[in-house]
Amino acid sequence: MRRSFSVALERYGYQVRAAADGLTGLEVFREEDFDLLILDVMLPGLDGIGLCRRVRETSLVPVLMMSARGDGLDVVAGLEAGADDYVAKPVETYVLVARMRSLLRRATYAPAPPGGPAQGEGRPAAGDVLEFGDLRIDTAGMEVSLAGRPVALTPTELKLLLEFAAHPGIVLERHTLLRDVWEYGWDGDSRVVDLCVQRLRRKVGRDRIDTVRGFGYKFQR
């Protein structure tokens, strides 16, 4: 599978570095700069979930998790570890490429992690500074701070926050967020939204995003 996907992605024009196990993958990641990581949950040695946690200690690079059990606990664990999205195996190459392209587009929103460069380029040239209490969002510089301290967000977390900030006080349904943030159709998995909201709450304040049961989420003005 590793070899076949590598060949297929190279045909789409991507440069690919593949690793057979998690520890080797971590070494390769530390040696080079990557625009996107695809992690299989069932990697030998250090599994994909553990590798994702190690990556998130230093980087906001987009992470796509691949799981053989699309409806299992692996998906939840992977997203909680910091993955931005997931695909269930077996997966067609065109589906994998579509999810990759969506993540790479999202990466243009990414702020710089503490002490590191921004993931992605093409930031907006102009924008407003939005303030919600002690939460400050610079939409031009793509920088977020809470009580004066910078907040490191993954590309998906940042795009989700910008979507909420653009609609304060308005209930956003899960399928709307899947469409506008993850670029899914109606068949997207709402767990992706729920777990990303949980991660975002931990970073910007749990009481800032309300759950509206049966509908979705509402960002406090």
C-alpha positions as CSV (number, residue, x, y, z in Angstrom):
1,M,0.0,0.0,0.0
2,R,2.8,2.4,0.9
3,R,4.6,1.8,-2.4
4,S,1.4,1.9,-4.5
5,F,0.2,5.2,-2.9
6,S,3.7,6.7,-3.3
7,V,3.7,5.9,-7.1
8,A,0.2,7.2,-7.5
9,L,0.8,10.5,-5.7
10,E,4.0,11.1,-7.7
11,R,1.9,10.7,-10.8
12,Y,-0.3,13.5,-9.5
13,G,2.9,15.7,-9.2
14,Y,3.6,15.3,-5.5
15,Q,7.1,14.7,-4.1
16,V,6.8,11.8,-1.6
17,R,8.9,10.5,1.2
18,A,7.7,7.2,2.6
19,A,8.6,5.4,5.8
20,A,7.8,1.8,6.8
21,D,7.4,2.5,10.6
22,G,6.6,5.3,13.0
23,L,10.1,5.8,14.4
24,T,11.6,6.0,10.9
25,G,8.9,8.4,9.9
26,L,9.6,10.6,12.9
27,E,13.3,10.8,11.9
28,V,12.5,11.7,8.3
29,F,10.1,14.3,9.5
30,R,12.7,15.9,11.7
31,E,15.3,16.0,8.9
32,E,13.1,17.6,6.2
33,D,10.3,20.1,5.7
34,F,7.0,18.8,4.7
35,D,3.7,20.4,3.5
36,L,1.6,17.5,4.6
37,L,1.8,14.2,6.5
38,I,-0.2,11.0,5.9
39,L,-0.1,8.7,8.9
40,D,-1.4,5.2,9.0
41,V,-2.8,4.4,12.4
42,M,-1.4,0.8,12.3
43,L,2.3,1.8,11.9
44,P,4.7,-0.7,13.6
45,G,6.8,0.5,16.4
46,L,5.5,4.0,17.1
47,D,1.9,3.9,15.7
48,G,0.3,6.7,13.8
49,I,-1.5,8.2,16.8
50,G,1.7,8.3,18.8
51,L,3.6,9.8,15.9
52,C,0.9,12.5,15.5
53,R,1.3,13.5,19.1
54,R,5.1,13.7,18.7
55,V,4.7,15.9,15.6
56,R,2.3,18.2,17.3
57,E,4.9,18.9,20.0
58,T,6.8,21.1,17.5
59,S,4.8,21.5,14.3
60,L,1.4,22.6,12.9
61,V,1.9,20.8,9.6
62,P,-1.4,19.4,8.3
63,V,-1.9,15.7,9.2
64,L,-4.2,13.3,7.4
65,M,-4.8,10.1,9.4
66,M,-5.5,6.8,7.6
67,S,-7.5,4.1,9.5
68,A,-8.7,0.6,8.5
69,R,-11.6,1.1,10.9
70,G,-13.4,4.2,9.8
71,D,-16.1,3.9,12.5
72,G,-13.8,2.8,15.3
73,L,-11.9,4.3,18.2
74,D,-8.9,4.9,16.0
75,V,-10.6,7.8,14.3
76,V,-11.4,9.5,17.6
77,A,-7.9,8.9,19.0
78,G,-6.3,10.2,15.9
79,L,-8.3,13.4,15.8
80,E,-7.8,13.9,19.5
81,A,-4.0,13.5,19.0
82,G,-4.1,16.5,16.6
83,A,-4.9,15.1,13.1
84,D,-6.8,17.5,10.9
85,D,-8.8,14.9,9.0
86,Y,-8.9,11.1,8.2
87,V,-9.8,8.7,5.5
88,A,-10.9,5.1,6.0
89,K,-9.0,2.2,4.2
90,P,-9.4,1.0,1.6
91,V,-9.5,4.4,-0.1
92,E,-9.3,5.3,-3.8
93,T,-6.4,7.5,-4.8
94,Y,-8.6,10.3,-6.1
95,V,-10.4,10.5,-2.8
96,L,-7.1,10.6,-0.9
97,V,-5.8,13.4,-3.3
98,A,-9.0,15.4,-2.7
99,R,-8.6,15.3,1.0
100,M,-4.9,16.2,0.6
101,R,-5.8,19.2,-1.6
102,S,-8.4,20.4,1.0
103,L,-5.8,20.2,3.8
104,L,-3.2,22.0,1.7
105,R,-5.6,24.8,0.9
106,R,-6.4,25.1,4.6
107,A,-2.7,25.3,5.4
108,T,-2.6,28.8,3.8
109,Y,-4.4,30.0,6.9
110,A,-1.9,28.7,9.3
111,P,-0.1,31.0,11.7
112,A,3.5,30.5,12.6
113,P,4.0,28.0,15.5
114,P,6.0,29.3,18.5
115,G,9.7,29.6,17.4
116,G,9.0,28.2,13.9
117,P,7.9,29.3,10.4
118,A,4.4,29.4,9.1
119,Q,3.0,26.3,7.4
120,G,1.9,27.4,4.0
121,E,1.9,30.6,2.1
122,G,-0.6,33.0,0.5
123,R,-2.0,34.7,3.5
124,P,-4.6,37.3,3.1
125,A,-3.1,40.7,2.3
126,A,-5.6,42.7,4.5
127,G,-8.1,42.1,7.2
128,D,-9.5,43.2,10.5
129,V,-8.5,42.6,14.1
130,L,-11.4,40.9,15.8
131,E,-11.7,41.0,19.6
132,F,-13.9,38.8,21.7
133,G,-13.1,39.6,25.3
134,D,-9.5,38.7,25.8
135,L,-9.4,36.7,22.6
136,R,-7.8,38.7,19.7
137,I,-7.8,37.5,16.1
138,D,-5.6,39.3,13.5
139,T,-7.2,38.1,10.2
140,A,-4.5,39.8,8.1
141,G,-1.5,38.4,10.0
142,M,-3.3,35.2,10.8
143,E,-2.3,35.5,14.5
144,V,-4.4,34.6,17.5
145,S,-3.7,35.6,21.1
146,L,-5.5,35.0,24.4
147,A,-4.9,37.4,27.2
148,G,-1.9,38.7,25.3
149,R,-0.3,35.3,24.8
150,P,0.0,33.8,21.3
151,V,-2.2,30.7,20.6
152,A,-0.8,28.1,18.3
153,L,-3.5,26.6,16.1
154,T,-3.4,24.0,13.4
155,P,-4.6,25.1,9.9
156,T,-7.9,23.4,10.5
157,E,-8.4,24.9,14.0
158,L,-7.6,28.4,12.7
159,K,-10.0,28.1,9.8
160,L,-12.7,26.8,12.1
161,L,-12.1,29.7,14.5
162,L,-12.3,32.2,11.6
163,E,-15.6,30.6,10.5
164,F,-17.0,31.1,14.0
165,A,-15.6,34.6,14.4
166,A,-17.3,35.6,11.1
167,H,-20.7,34.5,12.5
168,P,-20.8,35.4,16.2
169,G,-24.0,34.6,18.0
170,I,-25.2,32.5,15.0
171,V,-25.7,28.7,15.3
172,L,-23.6,26.9,12.7
173,E,-24.7,23.4,11.9
174,R,-22.2,20.6,11.7
175,H,-22.9,20.0,8.0
176,T,-22.3,23.7,7.3
177,L,-18.9,23.5,9.1
178,L,-18.0,20.3,7.2
179,R,-18.8,22.1,3.9
180,D,-17.0,25.4,4.7
181,V,-14.0,24.2,6.7
182,W,-13.4,20.6,5.7
183,E,-14.9,21.0,2.2
184,Y,-17.0,17.8,2.6
185,G,-20.4,17.2,1.1
186,W,-23.3,15.9,3.0
187,D,-21.5,12.5,3.6
188,G,-18.8,14.0,5.9
189,D,-18.3,12.6,9.4
190,S,-19.5,15.0,12.1
191,R,-17.1,13.6,14.6
192,V,-14.4,15.5,12.8
193,V,-16.2,18.8,13.7
194,D,-16.9,17.8,17.3
195,L,-13.3,16.8,18.1
196,C,-11.8,19.8,16.4
197,V,-14.2,22.0,18.4
198,Q,-13.0,20.3,21.6
199,R,-9.4,21.0,20.7
200,L,-10.2,24.6,19.9
201,R,-12.1,25.1,23.2
202,R,-9.0,23.9,25.1
203,K,-7.0,26.6,23.4
204,V,-9.3,29.6,23.3
205,G,-11.6,29.0,26.2
206,R,-14.2,26.3,26.8
207,D,-17.0,28.8,27.5
208,R,-16.5,30.7,24.2
209,I,-18.1,28.1,22.0
210,D,-21.6,26.8,23.0
211,T,-23.0,23.5,21.9
212,V,-26.6,23.8,20.6
213,R,-27.9,20.3,21.0
214,G,-29.4,18.8,17.8
215,F,-28.0,21.6,15.7
216,G,-24.4,22.6,16.0
217,Y,-22.3,25.3,17.7
218,K,-22.5,29.0,18.5
219,F,-19.6,31.4,19.0
220,Q,-20.1,33.9,21.8
221,R,-20.0,37.6,20.8
